[in-house]
C-alpha cells in the first residue's frame, strides 16, 4: 500500500525549465496517498519558478509556497521542514521527478531509503543503491559516504532531533545522510521511487566533466563538514576519520583527482569521455 501521510519538502532556485515535470509527477503520486502536502521554498529565483509555484498554490491548497528567509539551501531546508505537518517527510529537488506512488508495505518506520532511476539526457538507467547503509551505518559518518537526500523517507518526529541543520554548513545532503545512519532499524527498499536528473550544472555532473571551479568548491564544502565536527558537538554517535580530509585534499588537485576519481569509479570513465567530447573536438579543430 502507499504511504498514508507525506510532506514533500523542496527548496528550489531557477527551476523554471524542470519544475513542471516535478509538479506533474507529484500530483500523480499523490493520488494514492491519503494526506499530502507540497512544501516549496524558493531560494531567490531569478526566473519564473516562484510565480509558477505561487499560481499552483492558488489552485491547490495542499501547496505551501514561501520565499526563503535568506539565501541558502540549508536555511531553506530548515524552513521547509519547520512547515511540515504530516507523518512522513520526503526531501526532493526541483529538477527531479517522483516515480510511482510510493507503495510501501511497512506501516511504521523511522527511515527508509530506496533505489532510483537516473535520467541523463534521454537515457533512463536503474541505479541500485544497495543495502550497504543498513549493514554499515557508521561508515556514513566515518567516511562521509552518502546517497542523494531524495532517496530517503523519514518519520517527521524522528527528524526532530536532528533539525534544524546548523546554518554554518554549506549544504544539507550529508547531514540528512547522517540522520538516516542513526536509525538502528533503517530499512532499504529495492524500488526506484525517484527519478534523479543529471546535468552539467549540478555538482555531480560537473565532476564528471572535471569542472575545476565546482570541483574545488565541492572539496571546500566537504572540508567544512569535517571542520565542523572537529569544533562542535553533534547529535550523532560517531565522527569522521581523518582520512576523509585526505580525500578532499586530492579533490582539489586537478590532475591527481582525475586519476583517482576514474580509477575508483571506472563506470564513470565512459561518461567522462562523452561529457568531454565537445571540448576535445574543439581542441583538435584548433590544432588542425
N, C-alpha and C positions, 0 to 999 in steps of 0.2 A: 504494500500500500504506500501511498505518498505521505510525506510529512504533513502533519496537521496544521502547523502554525509557524510561519517563517518570515523573518525580517531580512530582506535583501539590502545590503548596505554597499553603496558605491560612491567613490569620490571621482569626479570627472573634471577634465580640463581639455578644452578644444577637441571634443569627440564628435563634432557635427557629422563627420564622414561615416562614423560607425554606429552612432547611438541608436538609430532607427532599428538596426538589426538586433541590438540588445533588447530594446523595448518589445519588439515582436516576440522574441524568444521568452522573455519574462512573462508576458501575457499568456502565451501558450502553455508554459509550465504551470502557471498559477491556476489553471482550470481544474486541476485535481487536488489542489491544496485548499483546505477549509478556510483558513485565515492567512492572509498575506499582506505585507506592506513593502513598498519600494522606497527606500530612503536614498536620495541623491544629494550629495554636497558638491556644489560647483566651486572649483578651486580657481576662481577668477578667469574664466574662459574669455578668449578674445574673439571667438566666433559665436554662432547661434546656439550652442549647446544649452545654455541656461534657459533661453527662450523656449526651445523645443520641450524641455522638461517641465517648465512652468505651464506651458499650454496643456501638456499631458495631465498635470495635477489638477487643472481646472475641470477636465473631463472625468477624472477618476480620483476619488478621494482616498484611494489606497496609496497614492503617491505623496511623499513628503519631500519637498524640494527646497533647499536652503543654499544661500551663499556661505562660503567658508568664513570663519571668524577672521582669519588672516591667512595669507598664502602658506601652503604646506600640506603634503599628503598625510602626514601623521596627525596634524591638527584636524584635518577633515575626517580622517578615520575615527578619531576620538569623538567628534561631533556626531557622526553618523551612528556610532554605537550608543551614544547617550540618548538618541531619539528612538532606538529600537525598543519595542514593547512586547513582541511576541516570543514564543517559547524558544525558537531556534534562530540562529543568525548565520547568514552566509555572506561573506565579503566577495564582491565581484568587481570587475574592471569594465570601463565604459566602451572598450573596443572589442569585447568578447561576447559570447552567447551562452545561454543555458541550453543544455541538451537533454531533452526528455522532461519527465515530470517528477524527478527526484523520488522515485519509487524505492522506498527503503523499508525492509521488514522489521528492523529494530525500532522499538517504540520508546525506549528510554536510554539515552546515552549522553555523555558529555562532549565527545568529539568523534567525528568520523572523517576520514579522508578517502579520496576515490581517484580513479583514473580519469583521463581526459582525451579529447581529440585536439590535435594541433593543426591549425589552419595556416598554411604558408602559401600565399598566392591563391591558387585554386586547388592546391593539394591538401587533402584532409587525412592525417595519419593518426592511428591509435597510439597513445602514449601510456604505457603501463607503469604506474608509479611503484607498485610492488609493496610488500609488507615490511620493508626494511625498518620503517619507523616504529612499527609495533614491536619488532624483535630487538631493536637497539635505540630506544628512545633517547638515551643520554648522548648519542652521537650528534644530535641536533645542536645541543649546547657546546659539547666538546669541540666539534669540528665545523660548526656553523653549516651543517647540512640542512637543506631546506627544499621545499616544493612551493609552487605558487600558492598564495594565500587563498585563492578561489577554489582550491581543491578540498577545503575544509568546510564542515558544517558543525557549528558549536551550539551547545545549550547556552542560552544567554546568561543564565545565572552562574554558570561555570566560568565564563569570561570576566565576570565582575571583579574577580580577584587579580586580574592581570591588566585591567584598564583603569584609568587612561594610560596609553603608551607615553613614556617620557618624551616630551616635545623636543628635547635636545637631540634625539635620534633622527637620522636623516630619512629613513623610510620604515614602513610598517611591516613588510612581509616577514622579516626574520623574527621579530617579536611575536607575531602571531604563530609562527612555527614553534617558537619556544613554549608558548602557552599550550599548544597541542601536545608537545612532548611530555608535559607534566601529568597527562591523563594516564593513569595506570591501566585503565580499561579501554585505551584507544582502539578504535576499530578501523580496519581497512576494507573497503568495498571495491572489487574489480569491475566497476561500472563507470562508463565515460559520461558523467553528468554535466560536463562542461566542455565548451569549445574555446580553446586558447589561441588567440590570433597572434601570429609572429610577423613583425615587420621591422624595417631597419631603424625606425625612430625609437624602438624600445632598447633597453639596456642589453637584453639577451641578443636581440638581432644585431645590435651594433658590435657586440663582442665577436659574433661570427664574422662580421665584416671588419673586425680589428680596428674599429673607430678609436683613435688614440685619445681624444678628449673624453669620450664617455667611458673608456676603459679605465683611465686614470681617476676619473670622478667616482666610478664604482668602487675602485680599490680604496679610496679615501673614505667612502661611505661605510664600507665594511670595517675598516680600521677604526672608525669612530665607535662602532658597536663594541669592538674589542676594548677600546679605551674606557668606554662607559662601564664595562664590567670590572675593570681594574679600580675604578674610582667610586663606585656606588654599590649599595646593597640592592639586590633584586629579589623578586618573589620566586625565583627559580632555584632548583635544588642542585645546580651544577654551574660550572664556569668554563669558558673556552680554554683549551690548552694553548700554550704559547706558540705551537706550530702553526696555528691559524694565522698569526701575524706574518709568518714567513711566506705563506701562500700569497697574501696580498702585497707583500714586497715584490714578489715575482710578477704579479699582475701589473705593476707599474712600470715594468721594463719590457718594452715593446717586442723585441726580437726573441728574448728569452720566454716571454709569455706565449708567443705564438707556438713555439716548440712544445712547451709544457702543456698548453691547452689542447693542442691537436693530438698529442700522444696520450693524454689522459682521457680524451673523448674522441676516439677515432671515427665514430659515426658522423661527427661534425666536419670531418675533413672535406667530404664532397660538398657539403653546404657552403663551406668557406670558399671553395673554388668557384661555385656558382655565383655567390654574392660578389666575388671579386672579378668576375669576367668582364664587366664594363670597364673598370679601371685598367685591367690588364690589356684589353683591346685598345684602349686609348693610348696606353704606354707604347705598345707595339706599333701603332699607327704613326705616332710622332717620331719613332726611331727609323721608320722606313723611308 
